């Protein structure tokens, strides 16, 4: 009887282990599919307005269609994918276009979210603020030097600018604000990646706007810090609009 009980427990334990392993594998494939498809959209390998075919993506990623389908639903909810009825009411998925209207709304949202983080950063004690301000100055000086040298390196400029804004967020934002920014920032990155060649020509103005943010934080001026970072994003949208007016919207035909 003891041997049967031991065998039964062993079998049940193995079955439960297999179930957990299966669930873990499914979650892993979903996360992998989500990240990879989102990266393809952000970096333009899936172009704005292009058709998204579930079977082709599954083959490309080396996974089944199930995690790809779930990943596409997640990306649809986040605004990376659009859906429309196709032939015989079949759902037709396309990569969301890049438009001035969308960019204006997106940049305003991020500006307000980061403005909340800037306000909290300005409220830190002087010692904590001093560490942040020193890092911000170093990052902004890196951008200034690129501008003075005439180095139009979109990837390096993007990374320095991203680090500047992320520094303000990391030091003070709570988990909910971080999650909101994590969801929308990749959508703004799409615009940078595809319109960077025109945006980097306006680097000097970006640097000056960053200097205003640094000054407000240094003075512990909450209102000014919040406004300064919002202004940086709103002006960034205007700079982007000028580039879009020249190059055109992507995928909005």
C-alpha positions in Angstrom: 0.0 0.0 0.0 2.8 2.4 0.9 4.5 1.6 -2.5 1.2 2.4 -4.3 0.8 5.6 -2.4 4.3 6.7 -3.2 3.9 5.9 -6.8 0.6 7.8 -7.0 2.2 10.8 -5.3 5.1 10.6 -7.7 2.9 10.4 -10.8 0.7 13.3 -9.6 3.8 15.4 -8.8 5.3 14.8 -12.2 1.9 15.6 -13.9 1.7 18.9 -12.0 5.3 19.6 -12.8 4.6 19.0 -16.5 1.6 21.3 -16.3 3.7 24.1 -14.7 6.4 23.6 -17.2 3.9 23.8 -20.0 2.4 27.0 -18.7 5.9 28.5 -18.2 6.7 27.7 -21.8 3.6 29.3 -23.1 4.1 32.4 -21.1 7.7 32.6 -22.3 6.7 32.2 -25.9 4.1 34.9 -25.5 6.5 37.4 -23.9 9.2 36.6 -26.5 6.7 37.0 -29.4 5.4 40.3 -27.9 8.8 41.8 -27.5 10.1 40.7 -30.9 7.0 41.9 -32.8 7.0 45.2 -30.9 10.7 45.7 -31.6 10.1 45.0 -35.3 7.4 47.7 -35.3 9.4 50.3 -33.3 12.5 49.9 -35.5 10.5 50.0 -38.7 11.1 46.4 -39.8 7.3 46.1 -39.9 6.5 49.4 -41.7 3.7 51.7 -40.7 0.5 50.7 -42.6 1.9 47.3 -43.6 -0.2 44.1 -43.4 0.4 41.9 -40.4 0.0 38.2 -41.1 -0.1 35.9 -38.1 1.2 32.8 -39.9 4.1 34.6 -41.4 5.2 36.1 -38.1 4.9 32.7 -36.3 7.2 31.1 -39.0 9.6 34.1 -38.7 9.8 33.9 -34.9 9.9 30.1 -34.8 6.8 29.7 -32.5 3.3 28.5 -33.0 0.5 30.8 -34.0 -1.1 30.8 -30.5 1.5 33.1 -28.8 1.7 35.3 -31.9 -2.1 35.7 -31.9 -2.0 36.7 -28.2 0.9 39.1 -28.7 -0.9 40.8 -31.5 -4.0 41.3 -29.4 -1.8 42.9 -26.7 -0.1 45.2 -29.3 -3.5 46.1 -30.7 -4.7 47.2 -27.2 -1.5 49.3 -26.9 -2.0 51.0 -30.2 0.8 49.4 -32.2 -1.6 47.4 -34.4 -4.9 48.4 -36.0 -7.7 46.1 -36.9 -10.3 46.3 -39.7 -12.8 43.9 -41.3 -11.4 42.4 -44.4 -12.9 40.1 -47.0 -15.8 38.0 -45.6 -15.6 39.8 -42.3 -12.1 38.4 -41.6 -10.1 40.6 -39.4 -7.3 42.5 -41.2 -4.4 43.6 -39.1 -2.0 46.4 -40.0 0.8 48.3 -38.3 -0.5 51.6 -36.9 0.4 54.6 -39.1 2.6 57.5 -37.9 0.6 60.7 -38.2 0.8 64.3 -36.9 -2.4 63.9 -34.9 -1.2 60.7 -33.2 2.2 62.2 -32.5 0.7 65.4 -30.9 -1.5 63.4 -28.6 1.3 60.9 -27.7 3.9 63.6 -27.0 1.5 65.5 -24.8 0.7 62.4 -22.8 4.3 61.6 -22.2 5.0 65.2 -21.3 2.3 65.2 -18.6 3.5 61.9 -17.2 7.1 62.9 -17.1 6.0 66.3 -15.7 4.7 64.4 -12.6 8.0 62.7 -12.2 9.9 66.0 -12.6 7.7 67.6 -9.9 8.5 64.8 -7.5 12.2 65.0 -8.4 12.2 68.7 -7.6 10.9 67.9 -4.1 13.8 65.6 -3.2 16.3 66.9 -0.6 19.3 68.8 -1.9 21.7 66.0 -1.6 19.6 63.6 -3.6 18.8 66.3 -6.2 22.5 67.2 -6.6 23.3 63.6 -7.7 20.5 63.7 -10.2 21.5 67.1 -11.5 25.1 66.1 -12.0 24.1 63.1 -14.1 21.7 65.3 -16.1 24.4 67.8 -16.8 26.8 65.1 -18.0 24.1 63.7 -20.4 23.1 67.1 -21.7 26.8 68.1 -22.2 27.2 64.9 -24.3 24.3 66.1 -26.5 25.8 69.6 -26.7 29.2 68.2 -27.8 27.6 66.1 -30.5 25.8 69.2 -31.8 28.9 71.4 -31.8 30.8 68.7 -33.6 28.1 68.3 -36.2 27.7 64.6 -35.4 24.3 63.6 -36.5 24.3 60.2 -35.0 20.6 59.3 -34.4 21.2 56.2 -32.2 23.7 58.0 -29.9 21.5 61.1 -29.6 18.4 59.0 -28.9 20.2 57.0 -26.2 21.5 60.2 -24.5 18.1 61.9 -24.7 16.4 58.8 -23.4 18.8 58.5 -20.5 18.3 62.2 -19.6 14.5 61.7 -19.3 14.8 58.3 -17.7 17.0 59.7 -15.0 14.3 62.1 -14.0 11.8 59.3 -13.9 13.9 56.7 -12.2 14.7 58.8 -9.2 11.2 59.6 -8.1 8.4 57.9 -10.1 6.3 55.3 -8.4 5.5 51.9 -10.0 2.2 53.0 -11.5 3.8 56.0 -13.3 6.7 53.8 -14.5 4.3 51.3 -16.0 2.4 54.0 -17.8 5.6 55.4 -19.3 6.9 52.0 -20.2 3.7 51.4 -22.2 3.8 54.7 -24.2 7.6 55.4 -24.6 8.1 52.7 -27.3 5.4 54.4 -29.3 7.3 57.7 -29.2 10.4 55.8 -30.2 8.7 54.7 -33.4 8.6 58.4 -34.5 12.2 59.0 -33.6 13.5 55.9 -35.4 11.7 56.8 -38.7 12.1 60.6 -38.6 15.4 60.9 -36.8 17.3 62.3 -39.7 15.3 65.5 -39.6 14.9 65.8 -35.8 18.7 65.6 -35.0 19.3 68.8 -37.0 17.5 70.6 -34.2 19.7 69.2 -31.5 20.8 72.6 -30.1 17.3 73.6 -29.2 16.7 70.3 -27.4 19.9 70.9 -25.3 18.7 74.4 -24.3 15.3 73.0 -23.2 17.1 70.4 -21.1 19.1 73.2 -19.5 15.9 74.8 -18.3 14.7 71.5 -16.8 18.1 71.1 -15.0 17.9 74.7 -13.6 14.4 74.2 -12.3 15.3 71.0 -10.6 18.4 72.6 -9.1 16.3 75.4 -7.6 13.7 72.9 -6.3 11.0 74.7 -8.3 8.3 72.0 -8.7 6.0 74.0 -10.9 8.8 75.2 -13.2 10.3 71.7 -13.5 6.9 70.2 -14.4 6.3 72.9 -17.0 9.8 72.7 -18.4 9.6 69.0 -19.2 6.1 69.3 -20.6 7.4 72.2 -22.8 10.3 70.0 -24.0 7.9 67.3 -25.2 5.4 69.8 -26.7 8.2 71.6 -28.6 9.5 68.2 -29.6 6.2 67.5 -31.2 6.4 70.8 -33.1 9.9 69.8 -34.3 8.5 66.4 -35.4 5.6 68.1 -37.2 8.0 70.1 -39.4 9.9 67.0 -40.4 6.6 65.1 -41.1 5.5 68.1 -43.2 8.7 67.6 -45.3 8.9 63.9 -45.5 5.2 62.9 -45.1 3.2 60.7 -42.8 3.9 57.0 -42.8 1.3 54.4 -43.4 -1.7 56.7 -43.4 -2.8 56.1 -47.0 
